[in-house]
Amino acid sequence: MSPATIDYNSPELPKGLTREVVEKGTKATLEQLNAIGYKAEGYFIDSNTTDLSALAQQLKD
């Protein structure tokens, strides 16, 4: 799910969670994975679709 589509005002989420916090955490995690030898990339799945062909192609590449 893209950080741009999250409702940060939802009471189900921790207070203080923002798009910036999510993006920073995602970036840091990808950097850590790449630093230990993985080829990690960010890829957001559209939660409003059942067509996962783009994801399948991303996994093949």
GROMACS elastic network, one bead per residue, 0.5 to 0.9 nm:
[ bonds ]
;  ai    aj funct       b0    kb
    1     4     6  0.83492   500
    1     5     6  0.70953   500
    1     6     6  0.77033   500
    1    43     6  0.85922   500
    1    44     6  0.51690   500
    1    45     6  0.53467   500
    1    46     6  0.61871   500
    1    47     6  0.63950   500
    2     5     6  0.55478   500
    2     6     6  0.71097   500
    2    43     6  0.85111   500
    2    44     6  0.53596   500
    2    45     6  0.71761   500
    2    46     6  0.74951   500
    2    47     6  0.88792   500
    3     6     6  0.55404   500
    3     7     6  0.89340   500
    3    18     6  0.84892   500
    3    19     6  0.54698   500
    3    20     6  0.83118   500
    3    22     6  0.65344   500
    3    23     6  0.68377   500
    3    44     6  0.87255   500
    4     7     6  0.85064   500
    4    19     6  0.66473   500
    6     9     6  0.87906   500
    6    10     6  0.87548   500
    6    18     6  0.89766   500
    6    19     6  0.78346   500
    7    10     6  0.57090   500
    7    13     6  0.86764   500
    8    11     6  0.82969   500
    8    13     6  0.68257   500
    8    14     6  0.86406   500
    8    15     6  0.85043   500
    8    16     6  0.85154   500
    8    17     6  0.65691   500
    8    18     6  0.61822   500
    8    19     6  0.76704   500
    9    12     6  0.85277   500
    9    13     6  0.75800   500
    9    15     6  0.84287   500
    9    17     6  0.88964   500
   10    13     6  0.57505   500
   10    14     6  0.86448   500
   11    14     6  0.74436   500
   11    15     6  0.80209   500
   13    16     6  0.86973   500
   13    17     6  0.70949   500
   14    17     6  0.58329   500
   15    18     6  0.87200   500
   16    21     6  0.85496   500
   17    20     6  0.82029   500
   17    21     6  0.61843   500
   17    22     6  0.72952   500
   18    21     6  0.51493   500
   18    22     6  0.63748   500
   18    23     6  0.86295   500
   19    22     6  0.51864   500
   19    23     6  0.60943   500
   19    24     6  0.85061   500
   20    23     6  0.50992   500
   20    24     6  0.59733   500
   20    25     6  0.84786   500
   21    24     6  0.51477   500
   21    25     6  0.61042   500
   21    26     6  0.85388   500
   22    25     6  0.51578   500
   22    26     6  0.60827   500
   22    27     6  0.85667   500
   23    26     6  0.50885   500
   23    27     6  0.60918   500
   23    28     6  0.85587   500
   24    27     6  0.51578   500
   24    28     6  0.61423   500
   24    29     6  0.86225   500
   25    28     6  0.51032   500
   25    29     6  0.61167   500
   25    30     6  0.86134   500
   26    29     6  0.51757   500
   26    30     6  0.62182   500
   26    31     6  0.86197   500
   26    42     6  0.77701   500
   27    30     6  0.52167   500
   27    31     6  0.61820   500
   27    32     6  0.86747   500
   27    42     6  0.82049   500
   28    31     6  0.50955   500
   28    32     6  0.62034   500
   28    33     6  0.87000   500
   29    32     6  0.51026   500
   29    33     6  0.62304   500
   29    34     6  0.86266   500
   30    33     6  0.51482   500
   30    34     6  0.61457   500
   30    35     6  0.85011   500
   30    38     6  0.89673   500
   30    39     6  0.87523   500
   30    40     6  0.57874   500
   30    41     6  0.65641   500
   30    42     6  0.72916   500
   31    34     6  0.51472   500
   31    35     6  0.60142   500
   31    36     6  0.88050   500
   31    40     6  0.80073   500
   32    35     6  0.50173   500
   32    36     6  0.65093   500
   32    37     6  0.89263   500
   32    38     6  0.88541   500
   33    36     6  0.54409   500
   33    37     6  0.66230   500
   33    38     6  0.54269   500
   33    39     6  0.73919   500
   33    40     6  0.62520   500
   34    37     6  0.51730   500
   34    39     6  0.56186   500
   34    40     6  0.58612   500
   34    41     6  0.87220   500
   35    38     6  0.72668   500
   37    40     6  0.88751   500
   43    55     6  0.80956   500
   43    58     6  0.81501   500
   44    47     6  0.89320   500
   44    55     6  0.88211   500
   45    48     6  0.87129   500
   45    49     6  0.83883   500
   45    52     6  0.81951   500
   45    54     6  0.88354   500
   45    55     6  0.73870   500
   46    49     6  0.58743   500
   46    50     6  0.85989   500
   46    52     6  0.89802   500
   47    50     6  0.79578   500
   49    52     6  0.75802   500
   51    54     6  0.76222   500
   51    55     6  0.86649   500
   52    55     6  0.52019   500
   52    56     6  0.62920   500
   52    57     6  0.87418   500
   53    57     6  0.61762   500
   53    58     6  0.85887   500
   54    57     6  0.50965   500
   54    58     6  0.61846   500
   54    59     6  0.87078   500
   55    59     6  0.62379   500
   55    60     6  0.86902   500
   56    59     6  0.52170   500
   56    60     6  0.63812   500
   56    61     6  0.89133   500
   57    60     6  0.50882   500
   57    61     6  0.63527   500
   58    61     6  0.53035   500
